């Protein structure tokens, strides 16, 4: 009896694990939500998924990280770090990963260690290329500098995301 209960519980845990963690996009079968970046210096954000829908506002910053929260045909519903969102045509988005610095004068360390030498300090709002991430640190490149920053001070990377 205990063995059957144990097996049933273990099976439930295994089935609920990764599947419950992220849903998949109906178009791309990629995880939802996920982070991408804006490919162009101008990207219209529409009220709905289609050219007939009104443009609510425009992204005017290339490489801006956004989070995809839904998919519909060639359209992706996105939101920015302020929570503002809408629908953007997929051709205006890139899989290249970037983050926004969410802390003023964020230290960029030589290694993922607060005792390591500081290579640069990044101002709030700087967009940096995302390279590797461990549990608490991400390796970034921005303005010709490359180093490690605390993940908690960045927007555009999931708290549990690991990148090699």
Secondary structure, DSSP 8 states (H G I E B T S, - for coil): -HHHHHHHHHHHHHHHHHHHH-EE-TTT--EESEEEEE-SS-EEEESSSSTTS-EEEEE-STT-EEEEEEEETTEEEEE-TTS-EEEEEGGGEES--EEEE-STTEEEESSSSTTS-EEEEE-TT-EEEEEEE-SSEEEEEETTEEEEEEGGGEESS-TT--B-
